[in-house]
Amino acid sequence: MRLQTLEFSVKWPNNLPISDLREYLINLINKEGEPLRWAITNVKHTRNTKEGCELDIEAVVIII
């Protein structure tokens, strides 16, 4: 077992309500390993409101 740090950006589509955002992000992180800790570290708003926002994510995952 080991820990791995992840940093990535993801688009937050306008059609995804904030109430579903946590589950959406955890599902993305789970593809790399079991999330130990994670955070949204930056929100970048786009000029085109149809595209939504871009979120910067940092996470620590457990790799088995």
N, CA, C and O of each residue as an XYZ file, in Angstrom:
256
protein
N       0.835     -1.173      0.000
C       0.000      0.000      0.000
C       0.883      1.241      0.000
O       1.908      1.286      0.681
N       0.477      2.252     -0.772
C       1.231      3.504     -0.791
C       0.270      4.662     -1.040
O      -0.864      4.469     -1.481
N       0.748      5.859     -0.749
C      -0.030      7.068     -0.999
C       0.466      7.736     -2.273
O       1.657      7.700     -2.580
N      -0.442      8.335     -3.001
C      -0.075      9.062     -4.213
C      -0.830     10.387     -4.228
O      -2.013     10.448     -3.893
N      -0.128     11.443     -4.622
C      -0.730     12.767     -4.750
C      -1.199     12.978     -6.185
O      -0.489     12.648     -7.135
N      -2.387     13.523     -6.331
C      -2.943     13.827     -7.647
C      -3.249     15.317     -7.737
O      -3.688     15.928     -6.763
N      -3.017     15.886     -8.891
C      -3.448     17.248     -9.200
C      -4.007     17.224    -10.610
O      -3.328     16.794    -11.543
N      -5.239     17.682    -10.772
C      -5.836     17.702    -12.100
C      -6.920     18.772    -12.176
O      -7.400     19.269    -11.157
N      -7.287     19.106    -13.387
C      -8.374     20.048    -13.639
C      -9.530     19.297    -14.275
O      -9.338     18.339    -15.024
N     -10.721     19.749    -13.963
C     -11.919     19.115    -14.517
C     -12.944     20.206    -14.810
O     -13.068     21.178    -14.065
N     -13.670     20.028    -15.901
C     -14.745     20.973    -16.221
C     -15.989     20.602    -15.424
O     -16.359     19.433    -15.324
N     -16.618     21.615    -14.864
C     -17.878     21.439    -14.147
C     -18.985     21.920    -15.080
O     -19.196     23.124    -15.221
N     -19.690     20.993    -15.715
C     -20.721     21.380    -16.674
C     -21.876     22.117    -15.986
O     -22.190     21.857    -14.825
N     -22.487     23.022    -16.711
C     -23.621     23.783    -16.169
C     -24.802     22.894    -15.797
O     -25.578     23.238    -14.906
N     -24.946     21.760    -16.468
C     -26.103     20.900    -16.201
C     -25.908     19.998    -14.980
O     -26.808     19.231    -14.640
N     -24.752     20.075    -14.314
C     -24.506     19.277    -13.108
C     -24.766     20.153    -11.884
O     -24.012     21.094    -11.634
N     -25.826     19.860    -11.112
C     -26.122     20.694     -9.947
C     -25.051     20.553     -8.865
O     -24.374     19.529     -8.775
N     -24.912     21.581     -8.061
C     -23.902     21.573     -7.003
C     -24.128     20.407     -6.037
O     -23.173     19.893     -5.456
N     -25.373     19.990     -5.864
C     -25.674     18.877     -4.962
C     -25.080     17.555     -5.456
O     -24.911     16.626     -4.666
N     -24.760     17.458     -6.754
C     -24.167     16.242     -7.322
C     -22.664     16.367     -7.563
O     -22.020     15.407     -7.987
N     -22.106     17.545     -7.296
C     -20.698     17.787     -7.608
C     -19.764     16.899     -6.791
O     -18.803     16.358     -7.338
N     -20.024     16.739     -5.503
C     -19.156     15.924     -4.640
C     -19.059     14.494     -5.164
O     -17.961     13.955     -5.309
N     -20.198     13.887     -5.445
C     -20.214     12.511     -5.954
C     -19.476     12.416     -7.292
O     -18.737     11.460     -7.525
N     -19.670     13.386     -8.153
C     -19.008     13.434     -9.461
C     -17.489     13.452     -9.296
O     -16.782     12.698     -9.965
N     -16.986     14.311     -8.407
C     -15.542     14.417     -8.193
C     -14.967     13.166     -7.535
O     -13.896     12.702     -7.924
N     -15.658     12.622     -6.556
C     -15.173     11.406     -5.893
C     -15.109     10.247     -6.884
O     -14.179      9.442     -6.827
N     -16.076     10.151     -7.784
C     -16.033      9.099     -8.806
C     -14.817      9.250     -9.706
O     -14.204      8.255    -10.092
N     -14.462     10.485    -10.044
C     -13.257     10.712    -10.852
C     -11.999     10.306    -10.087
O     -11.111      9.662    -10.644
N     -11.927     10.678     -8.829
C     -10.752     10.365     -8.006
C     -10.638      8.862     -7.782
O      -9.532      8.321     -7.771
N     -11.766      8.184     -7.603
C     -11.765      6.732     -7.374
C     -11.125      5.952     -8.517
O     -10.674      4.825     -8.314
N     -11.079      6.525     -9.702
C     -10.449      5.847    -10.841
C      -8.946      5.693    -10.636
O      -8.321      4.830    -11.252
N      -8.365      6.522     -9.777
C      -6.922      6.489     -9.516
C      -6.564      5.747     -8.236
O      -5.435      5.278     -8.092
N      -7.494      5.636     -7.316
C      -7.250      4.979     -6.035
C      -8.305      5.414     -5.032
O      -9.190      6.209     -5.349
N      -8.203      4.885     -3.815
C      -9.168      5.227     -2.776
C      -8.839      6.599     -2.193
O      -7.741      6.789     -1.671
N      -9.763      7.563     -2.269
C      -9.464      8.906     -1.780
C      -9.266      8.926     -0.262
O     -10.117      8.461      0.497
N      -8.144      9.465      0.154
C      -7.893      9.686      1.570
C      -8.303     11.106      1.932
O      -8.914     11.355      2.972
N      -7.946     12.035      1.038
C      -8.239     13.450      1.245
C      -8.273     14.133     -0.123
O      -7.495     13.787     -1.011
N      -9.164     15.089     -0.288
C      -9.210     15.818     -1.546
C      -9.777     17.210     -1.305
O     -10.442     17.466     -0.301
N      -9.494     18.114     -2.262
C      -9.968     19.493     -2.139
C     -10.078     20.145     -3.509
O      -9.331     19.819     -4.431
N     -11.019     21.068     -3.622
C     -11.084     21.968     -4.772
C     -10.193     23.147     -4.411
O     -10.465     23.857     -3.443
N      -9.133     23.362     -5.179
C      -8.164     24.397     -4.826
C      -8.308     25.675     -5.645
O      -7.732     26.704     -5.294
N      -9.072     25.616     -6.733
C      -9.257     26.813     -7.547
C     -10.485     26.633     -8.431
O     -10.778     25.528     -8.889
N     -11.188     27.714     -8.662
C     -12.338     27.721     -9.566
C     -12.063     28.766    -10.635
O     -11.877     29.944    -10.333
N     -12.040     28.324    -11.888
C     -11.797     29.237    -13.010
C     -13.101     29.401    -13.785
O     -13.619     28.446    -14.365
N     -13.610     30.600    -13.785
C     -14.837     30.886    -14.527
C     -14.487     31.197    -15.972
O     -13.526     31.915    -16.246
N     -15.262     30.660    -16.884
C     -15.043     30.935    -18.304
C     -15.967     32.064    -18.740
O     -17.005     32.306    -18.123
N     -15.588     32.734    -19.784
C     -16.433     33.819    -20.307
C     -17.704     33.259    -20.938
O     -18.756     33.898    -20.917
N     -17.592     32.073    -21.492
C     -18.747     31.424    -22.106
C     -19.488     30.653    -21.018
O     -19.020     29.601    -20.583
N     -20.625     31.155    -20.575
C     -21.343     30.539    -19.459
C     -21.905     29.166    -19.803
O     -22.261     28.412    -18.897
N     -21.994     28.819    -21.081
C     -22.494     27.498    -21.462
C     -21.493     26.400    -21.124
O     -21.876     25.240    -20.974
N     -20.223     26.751    -21.002
C     -19.189     25.752    -20.710
C     -19.056     25.470    -19.218
O     -18.458     24.460    -18.848
N     -19.576     26.303    -18.370
C     -19.442     26.105    -16.938
C     -18.097     26.577    -16.428
O     -17.482     27.469    -17.013
N     -17.638     25.981    -15.336
C     -16.377     26.360    -14.692
C     -15.355     25.242    -14.847
O     -15.696     24.098    -15.145
N     -14.097     25.605    -14.636
C     -13.035     24.609    -14.555
C     -12.543     24.593    -13.112
O     -12.233     25.640    -12.544
N     -12.473     23.407    -12.525
C     -12.060     23.239    -11.136
C     -10.688     22.591    -11.074
O     -10.422     21.621    -11.783
N      -9.819     23.124    -10.229
C      -8.540     22.475     -9.944
C      -8.733     21.614     -8.705
O      -9.253     22.077     -7.690
N      -8.312     20.361     -8.796
C      -8.493     19.388     -7.725
C      -7.134     18.873     -7.277
O      -6.270     18.571     -8.100
N      -6.952     18.775     -5.965
C      -5.789     18.102     -5.392
C      -6.315     16.983     -4.507
O      -7.285     17.162     -3.770
N      -5.667     15.827     -4.588
C      -6.125     14.675     -3.816
C      -4.945     13.812     -3.402
O      -3.900     13.798     -4.052
N      -5.136     13.101     -2.314
C      -4.219     12.046     -1.898
C      -5.030     10.762     -1.921
O      -6.086     10.671     -1.295
N      -4.529      9.767     -2.650
C      -5.238      8.496     -2.768
C      -4.371      7.354     -2.250
O      -3.143      7.433     -2.249
N      -5.035      6.306     -1.817
C      -4.362      5.086     -1.375
C      -4.327      4.130     -2.556
O      -5.361      3.797     -3.134
N      -3.126      3.693     -2.906
C      -2.932      2.724     -3.982
C      -2.630      1.377     -3.334
O      -1.685      1.252     -2.555
N      -3.433      0.377     -3.660
C      -3.225     -0.954     -3.063
C      -2.421     -1.816     -4.012
O      -2.135     -2.972     -3.703
